[in-house]
Amino acid sequence: DGLTFSGWWKDDGSGDWVRVFAVGTSGGDNELVMSRQEGKSHIRFKGFRGAVNWPQVLLYNAWQTGVWQHFVWSFHRTSEYTSDWRIYLNGVLVSTTYDTMFPVDTEYPLN
């Protein structure tokens, strides 16, 4: 039981908090976001559900300008509301996070 998102992106000099991937209702409520962290070259993976602010995963110095990059963000359900996250960057497993948010509501609109 799980869910996986993947995609390619290339940044040609955008600003801070650029969203590569976002699905949800926006505004930090029932949302999954992959973005560039403000003022940094870090990639940020973050989930929100209602008032619960789930932990984020930061990939330090992983954002590259002018280069195509590929991500995979997978969720393997561990209970009704939690999952293990696996994040791949350019084909390499770079992060595994245990017992964190599982995106329960599958009616998220794509942003």
N, C-alpha and C positions, 0 to 999 in steps of 0.2 A: 504494500500500500504506500504510494508516494506520488511525487509530483516533480517534474524537472522543467527548468527554463534554460534556454541557451540562445546565444546570438553573437554576432560580430559587430564591432564598432571601430570607428577611426575618428579621433579628435583632431580637428584642424585649427586648434587655437581657441577653444571656447572658454567661458568663464568658470567661476566656482559653482559648486553644487549642481553640475550638469548631470542630468539623469540619463543613464544609458538604458535603464529598464525601470519601469514603474507600472504596477498593476494595483488597482484599488480605487478607493474613493477620494484619495488625496488629502492633504491637510493633516497627515499623521494619524489617521484613523482607518483601520482595516486596509492596510497598504503594505506592499513589498516594494522596496526601492534598492536599486543599485546605482550609485552616483559617485562623482568625484568629490572628495572632501574639500571644504573651503580652504583655499590658500595652500593646498598640499598636492602632492602627486600620489595620494592614497586613494584606493578604491574602497568604497563603503557599501556593505550589504546590511540592510536593516529591515526589520519587520515590525508592524504596528497592528494591534487589534484592540479596538475600544480604548479604554484608559490604560491598558497594559502596554508599557514601553519595553519591548524585548531587547536583549543585548544585540549589539552590532558586531560585525566582523570587519576589521580593517586590514587591507592588504597594503602594507607600507611600501611606498615608492614603486608601485606597480603601474601607475597611470603613465602612458607614453603618448606624446603628441606626434601626430603624423605617421603613426604605425597602426596597421590593422591588428586588433586583438580579439580573442574569442573567449567567451565565458560559458560555464555551465554551473547552474545553481540547483542542486537537487535536495529534495526533502524526503526522508524515509521515516514514515510515521512510527512513533514509539508508544503513543497513547492517543486518546481522543483529541487532545489539544497540543501535543508536543511531537517533535521529530528531531532526527539528527540531520544537520545540514552538511553537505559536502560541496565545496566550491573548487572548481577547476579553472585555471587561467592558462590559455594557450596549450591545452592538453595535459597540464600537470596539476595533480591534486595539491592545492595550496592551503586548504583549511578544512578541518572537520570539527563541528561544534555539536555537542551531545545534549539531548533533552531540552531543546528550545522550541520556539513557536512552530506550529504546523498551520498552514493557511487553510482553515476549515471551510470558509465561505468560498465556494467556487464560482460565485456570480460576480466576481470582481470585474469592473470594466477595464479595458486596456487604456492606458494614458499615452 
